[in-house]
Amino acid sequence: MNSTFIARPNWLGRMTMAAVLLAWISISSAEAQSASAVPFTLSDALNLALENNPITDAAREEIRAAESDALQAGLWDNPILGAEIEEFGSDRGGLGDADTTLSINQTIPLGGDRGRARDAASAWARAATADLALQRTRLLASTAQAYVDAQAASETLSLRTELLEIANNSAEAIRSRVDAGRASPIERNRAEMLVGLATIAANDAESAQAAANDQLVAIWSGDAFSEELTSPLQSLDLSAFADANPVEWISNNPGLIQLRAITRARGLEIRRERAEAIPDVTVGAGVRRFGATDETAFVATLEIPIPIINRNQGGVAAAASRETAARLNEEVMRRSLIAQYAASAGRFARAQSTYTQLNQNILPASENALSAAQEAYREGAMDILNFLDIQRSYFNVRVDLIAARAELARAAIELDAIAGAPQLTRLVQTTSEEAAQ
């Protein structure tokens, strides 16, 4: 039995295999781009999240509750109907001989405490409205980030699957050459190793894509979809994130706006507590019937608390401390947002630099290396396994480019959320306007 192999030049086989590999790359890429006629966009995901996620509905209910509190705070106490029967029983006679009084009493608030209570409650309603904007911004940002992850995972899976198919086809060709005695069994082992590595990468990519897809659709409790996800960078204006003023950038942050509204409400609560220090007056009017003489007379009452001990000094002091704490919390948030902006802007700059280098320099160099390797393989100056190694490196660069594009999108979304998500909000409004037309 002959255990050696005979190395013979096989120019036709080399050219055929290289042509197949080249065609596979171009055809697979074209098929991936045209796989779905109706792509699923970032705008679609944002609209589904706003329409089907309960967090914004819960915030709206809080607004209605605060508005109801404001209505209740401005109402007077109900009048009190009183009845009094005196001088009856024992030796004084029955009920017919008793003195009977019917009266109506009303507490009249002084100092404008009801109006100031209504103003304070209305301020809390505005704070609840600011909280709705905060919850909405968080929902848009988390949805956009989940969309970026799902889109990158889907694109990575497509590349890994493509590379696995190429590795399998190449390995089959190498096995045929080894069986025919035209290649060393070592080449078959190396080819199987490449198939194993490509299989692991494809399986990991499939798991990551399934998890990212599930996390995205869970936001609106939807089913898994098969539509192609477009690149989120197509929907974002990256030039808006360059050279921004941090103070201006955070001025519309919904969290900061909410704390400003809370500080305003706390200030109005101080006015309410001061107004409550002024005692209310209770007045009453009624009719009294004297049972012994069957005569009637009018009765008037007036009750005024004397503010000697309780002047609501504790309530005023507590409200003042809460207002001071609210101002301090607002300042803490402002400084935190500036720090977040600095970190996010740095992340954006690094991601943009990495993406630019990969897209403009590294990917073209990798394509040139692959083209040169293909030419060398056709001429017999390179064996198939080294060619496949270079081809795998080219695919890895494309995967790195996907990751860099996703990181750039994440950083942009993070910056947009700090500013109140104007770009994400524009995507929602644009889609709504197009739907209305």
C-alpha positions in Angstrom: 0.0 0.0 0.0 1.4 3.4 -1.0 1.4 5.7 1.9 2.9 8.7 0.0 1.2 11.2 -2.1 2.2 12.5 -5.4 2.2 16.3 -5.7 1.2 17.3 -9.2 0.3 20.8 -10.4 -3.5 21.1 -10.9 -3.9 24.5 -12.5 -7.5 23.8 -13.5 -8.5 22.7 -10.0 -6.8 25.7 -8.4 -8.5 28.1 -10.7 -11.9 26.4 -10.3 -11.7 26.4 -6.5 -10.6 30.0 -6.4 -13.4 31.0 -8.7 -15.9 29.2 -6.6 -14.6 30.9 -3.4 -14.7 34.3 -5.1 -18.2 33.7 -6.5 -19.4 32.5 -3.1 -18.3 35.7 -1.4 -20.0 38.0 -3.9 -23.1 35.9 -4.4 -23.7 35.4 -0.7 -23.3 39.1 0.0 -25.7 40.0 -2.7 -28.2 37.4 -1.5 -27.9 38.8 2.1 -28.6 42.3 0.9 -31.7 41.3 -1.1 -33.0 38.6 1.3 -35.9 40.8 2.6 -37.9 43.1 0.4 -39.3 45.1 3.4 -36.6 45.7 6.0 -37.3 46.4 9.7 -35.9 49.8 10.6 -35.0 51.5 13.8 -38.1 53.7 13.4 -40.3 50.6 13.3 -38.8 49.3 16.6 -39.2 52.7 18.3 -42.8 53.0 17.3 -43.6 49.5 18.4 -42.0 50.1 21.8 -44.0 53.3 22.4 -47.2 51.8 21.3 -46.9 48.5 23.3 -44.8 49.1 26.3 -46.7 49.8 29.6 -44.1 52.0 31.2 -45.3 55.2 29.5 -48.9 54.3 30.2 -48.0 54.0 33.9 -46.4 57.4 33.8 -49.5 58.9 32.2 -51.6 57.4 35.0 -49.3 59.1 37.5 -50.0 62.4 35.7 -53.7 61.9 36.0 -53.4 61.1 39.7 -51.4 64.2 40.3 -53.9 66.3 38.4 -56.7 64.8 40.5 -54.7 65.7 43.7 -54.5 69.3 42.5 -58.3 69.3 42.0 -58.8 67.9 45.5 -56.3 70.2 47.1 -58.3 73.3 46.0 -61.7 72.2 47.4 -63.2 73.6 50.6 -64.4 71.2 53.4 -68.0 70.2 53.2 -70.5 72.1 55.3 -71.7 70.3 58.4 -75.3 69.9 59.3 -75.8 69.8 63.1 -78.8 68.9 65.3 -78.8 69.4 69.1 -81.6 68.5 71.5 -81.4 69.7 75.1 -83.5 69.7 78.3 -85.5 66.5 78.0 -86.1 63.4 80.0 -86.4 62.8 83.7 -88.6 65.4 85.4 -88.1 67.9 82.5 -90.7 66.3 80.2 -90.5 64.5 76.9 -89.0 65.4 73.6 -91.8 67.9 72.9 -90.6 70.0 75.8 -86.9 69.9 74.8 -84.9 72.7 73.2 -83.9 71.8 69.6 -81.3 73.5 67.5 -80.6 72.9 63.8 -77.5 74.5 62.3 -75.1 74.5 59.4 -71.4 75.1 59.9 -68.8 75.9 57.3 -65.1 76.2 57.7 -63.7 79.1 55.7 -59.9 78.8 54.9 -57.9 81.9 55.4 -54.5 82.8 54.2 -55.1 81.3 50.7 -54.0 77.8 51.9 -56.4 76.0 49.5 -55.1 78.0 46.5 -51.5 77.4 47.5 -52.2 73.7 48.1 -53.7 73.6 44.6 -50.6 75.3 43.1 -48.3 72.9 44.9 -50.3 69.9 43.7 -50.3 71.3 40.1 -46.5 71.6 40.3 -46.3 67.9 41.2 -48.5 67.2 38.2 -45.9 69.0 36.1 -43.2 66.9 37.8 -45.1 63.8 36.8 -45.3 65.1 33.2 -41.5 65.5 33.3 -41.2 61.9 34.6 -43.2 60.8 31.6 -40.7 62.5 29.3 -37.9 60.7 31.3 -39.5 57.3 31.0 -40.1 57.9 27.3 -36.5 58.8 26.7 -35.3 55.8 28.6 -37.6 53.5 26.6 -36.5 55.0 23.3 -32.8 54.7 24.3 -33.1 51.1 25.6 -35.1 50.1 22.5 -32.5 51.7 20.2 -29.6 49.9 22.0 -31.4 46.6 21.8 -32.0 47.2 18.1 -28.3 47.9 17.6 -27.4 44.6 19.3 -30.0 42.6 17.3 -28.9 44.2 14.0 -25.2 43.6 14.6 -25.9 40.0 15.8 -27.9 39.3 12.7 -25.3 40.6 10.4 -22.5 38.7 12.2 -24.5 35.5 12.0 -24.9 36.0 8.2 -21.1 36.4 7.8 -20.2 33.5 10.1 -22.7 31.2 8.3 -21.2 32.3 5.0 -17.7 31.5 6.2 -18.8 28.1 7.5 -20.3 27.2 4.2 -17.1 28.2 2.4 -15.0 26.2 4.9 -17.2 23.1 4.4 -17.0 23.3 0.6 -13.2 23.9 0.7 -12.8 21.0 3.2 -14.7 18.7 0.9 -12.5 19.7 -2.1 -9.4 19.1 0.0 -10.7 15.6 1.1 -11.2 14.7 -2.5 -7.6 15.8 -3.4 -6.2 13.8 -0.4 -8.2 10.7 -1.4 -6.9 11.1 -5.0 -3.3 11.3 -3.6 -2.8 14.9 -4.8 -2.5 16.4 -1.3 -1.1 15.5 2.0 -3.4 14.2 4.8 -2.1 17.1 6.9 -4.1 19.4 4.6 -7.2 17.5 5.4 -6.6 17.8 9.1 -6.0 21.5 8.9 -9.1 21.9 6.8 -11.2 20.1 9.4 -9.7 22.3 12.0 -10.8 25.4 10.1 -14.3 23.9 9.7 -14.4 23.3 13.5 -13.4 26.9 14.3 -15.9 28.2 11.8 -18.6 26.0 13.3 -18.0 27.2 16.8 -18.1 30.8 15.6 -21.3 30.2 13.7 -23.0 28.5 16.6 -21.9 31.4 18.9 -23.2 33.9 16.5 -26.5 32.1 16.2 -27.0 32.0 20.0 -26.1 35.7 20.2 -28.5 36.6 17.4 -31.4 34.6 19.1 -30.7 36.2 22.4 -30.5 39.8 21.0 -33.6 39.2 18.9 -35.6 38.0 22.0 -34.4 41.0 24.1 -35.6 43.4 21.4 -39.1 41.9 20.8 -39.6 41.5 24.6 -39.8 45.3 24.8 -43.1 45.3 23.0 -44.0 41.7 23.8 -43.8 40.7 20.1 -42.9 37.6 18.3 -39.6 36.8 16.7 -39.3 38.3 13.2 -37.4 37.3 10.1 -37.1 40.7 8.4 -33.7 42.2 7.6 -32.7 44.9 10.1 -31.1 48.0 8.5 -28.1 49.7 10.0 -29.0 52.2 12.7 -26.3 54.5 11.4 -28.5 55.2 8.4 -31.0 56.9 10.8 -28.6 58.9 12.9 -26.9 62.2 12.1 -23.4 61.7 13.5 -22.3 65.2 12.8 -24.6 66.5 15.5 -22.5 64.8 18.2 -19.2 66.6 17.3 -17.8 69.5 19.4 -20.9 70.1 21.5 -21.1 72.3 24.6 -21.7 70.0 27.6 -23.8 72.6 29.5 -26.0 73.2 26.4 -26.1 69.5 25.6 -27.6 68.5 29.0 -30.0 71.5 29.2 -32.9 69.4 27.8 -32.1 66.2 29.7 -35.4 64.9 31.0 -33.9 63.8 34.3 -32.6 67.3 35.0 -35.9 68.8 33.9 -37.8 66.5 36.3 -35.6 67.6 39.2 -36.1 71.2 38.3 -39.9 70.6 38.4 -39.5 68.8 41.8 -37.5 71.8 43.2 -40.3 74.1 42.0 -42.9 71.9 43.7 -41.0 71.9 46.9 -40.8 75.7 46.8 -44.6 75.9 46.4 -45.0 73.5 49.3 -43.2 76.0 51.6 -45.8 78.6 50.6 -48.6 76.1 51.3 -47.2 75.3 54.8 -46.9 79.0 55.6 -50.5 79.5 54.5 -51.6 76.7 56.7 -50.2 78.5 59.7 -53.0 81.0 59.4 -56.0 79.5 61.3 -59.2 78.8 59.5 -62.5 80.2 60.7 -65.6 78.2 61.2 -69.0 80.0 61.0 -72.4 78.6 61.6 -76.0 79.6 61.5 -79.1 77.8 62.7 -82.5 77.9 64.3 -83.3 77.0 68.0 -86.8 76.1 69.2 -87.5 76.4 73.0 -89.8 73.5 73.9 -91.1 75.1 77.1 -92.5 78.2 75.4 -92.6 77.0 71.8 -90.6 80.0 70.7 -87.9 80.1 68.1 -84.7 82.1 67.7 -81.8 82.3 65.3 -78.3 81.1 66.4 -74.9 82.2 65.0 -71.5 80.7 65.9 -68.0 81.7 65.2 -64.9 79.5 65.9 -61.3 80.9 65.5 -58.3 78.8 66.7 -55.8 80.7 68.7 -52.3 80.1 67.1 -50.3 80.1 70.3 -48.8 76.7 70.4 -49.1 75.3 66.9 -48.2 77.7 64.1 -47.2 74.9 61.7 -43.5 75.8 62.3 -42.5 72.2 61.9 -44.3 71.9 58.6 -42.6 75.0 57.3 -39.2 73.9 58.4 -39.6 70.4 56.9 -40.8 71.9 53.6 -37.8 74.3 53.5 -35.4 71.4 54.1 -37.0 69.3 51.4 -36.7 72.3 49.0 -33.0 72.6 49.8 -32.5 68.9 49.3 -34.2 69.1 45.9 -31.9 71.9 44.8 -28.9 69.9 45.9 -30.2 66.8 44.1 -30.6 69.0 41.0 -27.0 70.1 41.2 -25.8 66.5 41.8 -27.7 65.5 38.6 -26.2 68.4 36.6 -22.7 67.4 37.6 -23.4 63.7 36.9 -24.7 64.5 33.5 -21.7 66.5 32.6 -19.5 63.6 33.6 -21.7 61.2 31.6 -21.4 63.5 28.6 -17.6 63.5 28.9 -17.5 59.7 29.1 -20.0 59.2 26.3 -18.3 61.8 24.1 -15.0 60.0 24.6 -16.6 56.7 23.8 -18.1 58.2 20.7 -14.8 59.6 19.5 -13.0 56.3 20.0 -15.7 54.3 18.3 -15.8 56.7 15.4 -12.0 56.5 15.0 -12.0 52.7 15.2 -14.9 52.5 12.7 -13.1 54.9 10.3 -9.9 53.0 10.5 -11.5 49.7 9.8 -13.8 51.0 7.1 -11.3 53.2 5.2 -7.9 51.5 5.8 -8.1 48.0 7.3 -11.0 46.6 5.3 -9.5 47.8 1.9 -6.1 46.4 2.9 -7.7 43.0 3.8 -9.6 43.0 0.5 -6.3 43.6 -1.3 -4.6 40.9 0.7 -7.4 38.5 -0.2 -7.2 39.5 -3.9 -3.4 38.9 -3.9 -3.8 35.6 -2.2 -6.4 34.5 -4.8 -3.9 35.4 -7.5 -1.1 33.6 -5.8 -3.3 30.5 -5.4 -4.2 30.5 -9.1 -0.5 30.7 -10.0 0.4 27.9 -7.6 2.4 30.1 -5.3 0.1 29.5 -2.3 -1.6 26.4 -1.0 -5.3 26.2 -0.3 -5.1 26.2 3.4 -3.0 29.4 3.6 -5.4 30.9 1.2 -8.3 29.9 3.5 -6.5 31.4 6.5 -6.2 34.8 4.7 -9.8 34.5 3.7 -10.8 33.8 7.3 -8.9 36.9 8.4 -10.8 38.9 5.8 -14.1 37.7 7.3 -12.8 38.5 10.8 -12.1 42.1 9.7 -15.7 42.3 8.4 -17.0 41.0 11.7 -14.8 43.6 13.5 -16.3 46.3 11.3 -19.8 45.2 12.3 -18.8 45.4 15.9 -17.2 48.8 15.4 -20.3 50.1 13.6 -22.5 48.8 16.5 -20.3 50.5 19.1 -20.5 53.8 17.2 -24.2 53.5 17.1 -24.4 52.7 20.8 -22.3 55.7 21.7 -24.4 58.0 19.5 -27.6 56.7 21.1 -26.1 57.3 24.5 -25.2 60.9 23.7 -28.6 61.4 22.2 -30.3 60.1 25.3 -28.3 62.6 27.5 -29.7 65.4 25.4 -33.3 64.2 25.7 -33.2 61.9 22.7 -34.0 64.5 20.0 -32.9 62.2 17.1 -34.7 59.2 18.4 -37.8 61.3 18.9 -37.5 62.7 15.4 -37.5 59.1 14.1 -40.7 58.4 15.9 -42.4 61.6 14.7 -41.2 61.1 11.1 -42.7 57.6 11.0 -46.0 58.9 12.5 -46.2 61.7 10.0 -45.6 59.3 7.1 -48.2 57.0 8.4 -50.7 59.8 8.7 -50.1 60.8 5.1 
